[in-house]
Amino acid sequence: MSCFQRIALSPLLQCPNRGPSVSSCSGIHHGSPRLPLVQTRTLKLQNKPSFIIKCSVGSNDGVDNLVNRLPKFSLGAEKVFRLIANATASPICQFVPSPTTFLHSVDPRIKLVWLVALVVLPARSHILMRFGLVLYLAFLSIWILPRHSWMDQLGRVSLISGILFVMLGLGADGVPPLVQSRTPPAAMMGLPSFPSSLQGYSYLIMKLGPLQLTRKGLSVASTAACLTFMIFQSANLCLTTTPPEQLAFALRWYMLPLTYVRVPVDEIILTLLLSLRFIHIVFDEVRNVALGIVSRRINWLQLTTLETIDIFVAYIQRIFKNIFNHAEQISQAMIVRGFRGDSSSHEIYFLSGSSSNAISNVVSLLCLAGLLGASFLSEYLVV
């Protein structure tokens, strides 16, 4: 048990041979502390208040407890693992067979054309058309996907797109350049000044302190944010309503002409098919390992920072180890079935029973044609 010693400081001239010897000082106070003391010695110096040093003498040298003095993640780590487990609970980029919707009955080749159109149109159309496509895709996701799925997915994609819109809107042309125009004013050259705009045109839209939102920044931000939203959400819709075998069949149908120029189409399709089958395994492993750590009810208050980081490192290592084990099992299963690395010598069996409907295909093609026409006309009709 540590003991405390209280010693009054006096000028060195009055006590030349005696000086206080302390091992570690924890604070300087006026008056007497309320701690239990073993030995007390007070020197009064001409009715002046004495300065008291509170010292601690013990067996600990302080080096062993250095790690314990670091800040601790009290409940932060617990929240992180719970967020990971909840984020991967809903199906992300995975086929959902039920409930059967309108998009389930559309031919996968038409869906690929829709994907290409939704990627190209936001970059080439008017700003109103971009936001219209975003709203259209959002309402389509609400109509097609289950409630727990679209609420989770639309929230994350909208957050990413919103952050990107704000950063690019205020950063693309936000800070005005500190340059001077080399052209002299029109009055110095004897020319009439330019007339003001009759329609109230202004390049500057909004100003927030040193930052400003201009028409160029709005155009760049809307293009990037809408394109990000369209890529993530359209791909998610396509993967949710289409089996991996049908997507591989549709892509192979479009890539068949490339076989005449010796493009390894079969290897590309086999790699795509294995990748689509492997997506849900990755999400399942991430969620299962996180749930395993949460279910152990670790007392995070008793762990130091280094121990908490060690748990996170072990979590990541465990995920990669499980994923590599699954990949090895898949490769062994393919070898047992006779696969030796040559995709052209094997036949890929796609789903024979196609669930596409003729009416759904016609309606989808008409909607695609109307969308392309509206995007083309928006450049001329909307100013």
C-alpha positions in Angstrom: 0.0 0.0 0.0 1.4 3.4 -1.0 2.0 6.0 1.6 1.9 9.8 1.2 4.3 12.3 2.7 3.7 16.0 3.1 6.6 18.4 3.2 6.6 22.2 3.2 8.9 23.9 0.8 11.3 26.4 2.3 13.9 28.6 0.7 17.1 26.8 0.0 19.1 29.4 1.8 17.5 28.7 5.1 17.8 24.9 4.8 21.2 24.4 3.0 21.7 20.9 4.2 18.3 19.4 4.0 16.1 19.2 1.0 13.0 17.2 0.2 13.5 14.0 -1.7 10.5 12.7 -3.5 10.0 9.8 -5.9 7.0 10.9 -7.9 5.0 14.1 -7.6 1.3 14.1 -8.3 0.3 17.7 -7.6 1.0 20.9 -5.7 -1.7 22.3 -3.4 -2.3 25.1 -0.9 -3.4 23.9 2.5 -3.5 20.4 3.8 -5.0 17.5 1.8 -7.6 15.1 3.2 -5.6 12.0 2.5 -4.3 9.6 5.3 -0.7 10.5 6.0 2.0 8.5 7.7 4.4 11.3 8.4 3.7 15.1 8.4 6.2 17.9 8.7 5.3 21.5 8.2 7.7 24.5 8.3 6.1 27.9 8.8 8.0 30.7 7.0 7.2 34.1 8.5 3.4 33.7 8.6 3.3 33.0 4.8 1.2 30.2 3.3 3.2 27.1 2.8 3.4 25.2 -0.5 2.7 21.5 0.0 3.8 18.7 -2.4 1.7 15.5 -2.3 4.0 12.6 -3.1 3.5 8.9 -3.5 6.0 6.3 -2.7 5.2 2.7 -3.8 6.5 -0.3 -5.4 5.1 0.4 -8.9 7.5 2.2 -11.2 4.7 3.3 -13.6 6.1 1.4 -16.6 3.9 -1.6 -16.3 0.7 0.4 -16.1 1.5 2.6 -19.1 -0.8 0.6 -21.4 -3.6 0.7 -18.9 -3.5 4.5 -18.8 -4.4 4.7 -22.5 -7.9 5.7 -23.5 -10.4 2.9 -23.8 -13.2 2.2 -26.3 -16.0 1.8 -23.8 -19.0 0.9 -26.1 -17.6 2.0 -29.5 -16.4 -1.4 -30.5 -19.7 -3.0 -29.5 -21.6 -0.5 -31.6 -19.3 -1.1 -34.6 -19.8 -4.9 -34.5 -23.6 -4.5 -34.1 -23.6 -2.1 -37.1 -21.7 -4.6 -39.2 -24.0 -7.4 -38.3 -27.1 -5.3 -39.0 -25.7 -3.9 -42.3 -25.2 -7.3 -43.8 -28.4 -8.8 -42.5 -30.5 -7.6 -45.5 -29.7 -9.2 -48.9 -27.2 -7.0 -50.8 -26.7 -7.8 -54.5 -28.3 -11.2 -54.0 -31.2 -12.9 -55.9 -34.5 -12.7 -54.0 -36.9 -15.2 -55.6 -40.0 -14.1 -53.7 -42.2 -12.2 -53.9 -42.3 -12.4 -57.7 -42.5 -8.9 -59.3 -42.7 -7.4 -62.7 -38.9 -7.3 -63.0 -38.6 -11.0 -62.4 -40.4 -11.7 -65.6 -38.3 -9.4 -67.8 -35.7 -11.0 -70.1 -32.2 -10.6 -68.7 -30.8 -9.3 -72.0 -33.3 -6.4 -71.8 -32.1 -5.7 -68.2 -28.5 -5.4 -69.4 -29.6 -2.8 -72.0 -31.4 -0.9 -69.2 -28.2 -1.0 -67.1 -26.1 0.5 -69.9 -28.8 3.2 -70.6 -29.0 4.2 -66.9 -25.2 4.5 -66.8 -24.9 6.6 -70.0 -27.9 8.9 -69.6 -27.0 10.8 -66.4 -23.8 12.0 -68.0 -25.4 13.2 -71.2 -28.8 14.5 -70.2 -30.2 17.7 -68.7 -30.0 18.2 -64.9 -33.7 17.8 -64.5 -33.5 14.6 -66.4 -30.8 13.3 -64.0 -32.9 14.0 -60.9 -35.9 12.5 -62.7 -34.0 9.3 -63.3 -33.0 9.1 -59.7 -36.6 9.5 -58.5 -37.8 7.0 -61.0 -35.3 4.4 -59.9 -36.1 5.1 -56.2 -39.8 4.6 -56.7 -39.1 1.4 -58.7 -37.0 0.1 -55.9 -39.7 0.8 -53.4 -42.2 -1.0 -55.6 -40.1 -4.0 -56.4 -37.9 -4.7 -53.3 -39.2 -5.9 -49.9 -39.6 -3.2 -47.3 -36.7 -4.2 -45.1 -34.5 -4.4 -48.2 -35.2 -1.1 -49.9 -35.2 1.0 -46.7 -31.7 -0.2 -45.9 -30.3 0.1 -49.4 -31.8 3.4 -50.4 -30.6 5.0 -47.1 -27.0 4.0 -47.7 -26.9 4.9 -51.4 -28.6 8.2 -50.8 -26.2 9.1 -48.0 -23.2 8.4 -50.2 -24.7 10.4 -53.1 -25.6 13.3 -50.8 -22.1 13.6 -49.4 -20.6 13.4 -52.9 -23.0 16.1 -54.1 -22.2 18.5 -51.3 -18.4 18.0 -51.6 -18.3 18.4 -55.3 -20.9 21.3 -55.4 -18.9 23.4 -53.0 -15.4 22.2 -54.1 -15.6 22.1 -57.9 -15.8 25.8 -58.3 -16.3 26.9 -54.7 -13.2 29.0 -54.1 -13.0 32.0 -56.5 -9.6 32.3 -58.2 -7.4 35.2 -57.1 -6.5 36.5 -60.5 -7.0 39.7 -62.3 -8.3 40.0 -65.8 -5.7 41.2 -68.4 -8.4 42.8 -70.5 -8.8 46.5 -69.8 -12.2 47.9 -69.0 -14.4 48.8 -71.9 -14.5 52.5 -70.9 -10.7 52.8 -71.2 -10.9 51.5 -74.8 -13.8 53.8 -75.8 -16.2 50.8 -76.2 -19.7 50.7 -74.8 -20.1 48.4 -71.8 -21.9 45.1 -72.2 -25.7 45.3 -71.5 -27.0 43.5 -68.5 -28.9 40.3 -68.9 -32.6 40.7 -69.4 -33.4 37.4 -67.8 -31.5 37.8 -64.6 -28.8 35.2 -65.4 -26.3 34.7 -62.6 -23.3 32.3 -62.6 -23.2 32.3 -58.8 -26.1 30.4 -57.3 -25.3 30.5 -53.5 -22.6 31.7 -51.3 -21.6 30.1 -48.0 -18.8 32.2 -46.4 -15.6 31.5 -48.4 -17.4 28.7 -50.4 -19.8 29.3 -53.2 -22.1 27.1 -55.4 -21.9 28.0 -59.0 -23.5 26.6 -62.1 -20.4 24.6 -63.0 -20.3 23.1 -59.5 -24.0 22.3 -59.6 -23.5 20.5 -63.0 -20.5 18.5 -61.8 -22.1 17.6 -58.5 -25.4 16.5 -60.0 -23.7 14.4 -62.6 -21.4 12.6 -60.1 -24.1 12.1 -57.4 -26.8 10.9 -59.9 -24.4 8.6 -61.7 -23.3 7.1 -58.3 -26.9 6.5 -57.3 -27.8 5.0 -60.6 -24.9 2.6 -60.8 -25.3 1.2 -57.3 -29.1 1.0 -57.3 -29.6 -0.2 -60.8 -27.0 -3.0 -60.3 -28.7 -3.9 -57.0 -32.1 -4.1 -58.7 -30.8 -6.2 -61.5 -29.0 -8.7 -59.2 -32.0 -8.9 -56.8 -34.5 -9.8 -59.5 -32.3 -12.0 -61.8 -30.6 -15.3 -61.0 -26.8 -15.5 -61.6 -27.3 -18.1 -64.3 -29.6 -15.9 -66.4 -27.2 -12.9 -66.1 -24.3 -15.1 -67.3 -26.5 -16.4 -70.2 -27.4 -12.8 -71.2 -23.8 -11.6 -71.1 -22.6 -14.6 -73.1 -25.3 -13.9 -75.7 -23.9 -10.4 -76.3 -20.3 -11.6 -76.2 -20.6 -14.5 -78.7 -19.4 -12.4 -81.7 -16.1 -11.8 -79.8 -15.3 -15.5 -80.1 -14.3 -14.9 -83.8 -11.4 -12.6 -82.6 -10.2 -15.3 -80.1 -11.7 -13.6 -77.0 -12.0 -16.2 -74.1 -15.7 -15.7 -73.7 -16.3 -19.0 -71.8 -13.6 -18.2 -69.2 -15.1 -14.7 -68.7 -18.6 -16.1 -68.2 -17.4 -18.8 -65.8 -15.5 -16.2 -63.8 -18.6 -14.0 -63.7 -20.8 -16.9 -62.6 -18.4 -17.9 -59.8 -18.2 -14.2 -58.6 -22.0 -13.9 -58.5 -22.2 -17.1 -56.5 -19.5 -15.9 -54.1 -21.0 -12.6 -53.2 -23.5 -13.9 -50.6 -20.7 -16.0 -49.0 -18.7 -12.9 -48.3 -21.6 -11.1 -46.7 -22.6 -14.2 -44.7 -19.0 -14.6 -43.3 -18.8 -10.9 -42.4 -22.1 -11.1 -40.5 -21.5 -14.4 -38.8 -18.1 -13.5 -37.4 -19.5 -10.2 -36.1 -22.4 -11.9 -34.5 -20.0 -14.4 -32.9 -18.1 -11.6 -31.3 -21.3 -9.8 -30.1 -22.8 -12.9 -28.6 -19.7 -13.5 -26.4 -20.6 -10.4 -24.4 -17.1 -9.0 -24.1 -16.6 -6.4 -21.4 -15.1 -3.7 -23.5 -14.6 -1.5 -20.4 -11.9 -3.7 -19.1 -10.0 -3.8 -22.4 -7.3 -1.3 -23.3 -6.9 0.3 -26.7 -4.3 -2.2 -27.9 -6.5 -5.2 -26.8 -9.5 -3.8 -28.7 -7.4 -3.2 -31.8 -6.2 -6.8 -31.5 -9.8 -8.1 -31.5 -10.5 -6.1 -34.7 -7.4 -7.5 -36.4 -8.4 -11.0 -35.4 -11.9 -10.4 -36.8 -10.5 -9.4 -40.2 -8.1 -12.4 -40.2 -11.0 -14.7 -39.4 -13.0 -13.4 -42.3 -10.3 -13.9 -44.8 -9.5 -17.3 -43.5 -13.1 -18.4 -43.8 -13.4 -16.9 -47.3 -10.3 -18.7 -48.5 -11.6 -22.0 -47.0 -14.8 -21.6 -49.1 -12.8 -20.8 -52.2 -10.7 -23.9 -51.7 -13.9 -26.0 -51.2 -15.3 -24.7 -54.5 -12.1 -25.4 -56.4 -12.0 -28.9 -55.0 -15.6 -29.5 -56.0 -14.9 -28.3 -59.6 -11.8 -30.6 -59.8 -13.8 -33.6 -58.6 -16.4 -32.9 -61.3 -13.6 -33.0 -64.0 -12.7 -29.4 -64.5 -9.0 -29.0 -65.5 -8.8 -25.3 -66.3 -10.0 -25.3 -69.9 -13.4 -23.7 -70.1 -13.9 -24.4 -73.8 -13.9 -28.2 -73.1 -16.7 -27.9 -70.6 -20.3 -26.9 -71.1 -21.9 -24.4 -68.8 -25.5 -25.4 -68.1 -27.8 -22.4 -67.7 -31.3 -22.4 -66.4 -33.5 -24.0 -69.1 -36.8 -22.7 -67.8 -36.8 -19.0 -68.5 -39.4 -17.0 -66.5 -39.5 -14.1 -69.0 -42.9 -12.9 -70.2 -43.6 -11.4 -73.6 -45.9 -8.7 -72.3 -43.3 -7.6 -69.7 -40.6 -7.5 -72.4 -42.6 -5.4 -74.7 -43.6 -2.9 -71.9 -39.9 -2.7 -70.8 -38.7 -2.0 -74.3 -41.4 0.7 -74.8 -40.4 2.4 -71.5 -36.7 2.3 -72.6 -37.5 3.9 -75.9 -39.6 6.6 -74.2 -36.7 7.2 -71.7 -34.2 7.6 -74.5 -36.5 10.0 -76.4 -37.2 12.1 -73.4 -33.5 12.3 -72.6 -32.7 13.4 -76.2 -35.5 16.0 -76.3 -34.6 17.5 -72.9 -31.4 19.0 -74.4 -33.5 21.1 -76.8 -36.8 21.7 -75.0 -35.5 22.4 -71.4 -33.3 25.5 -71.1 
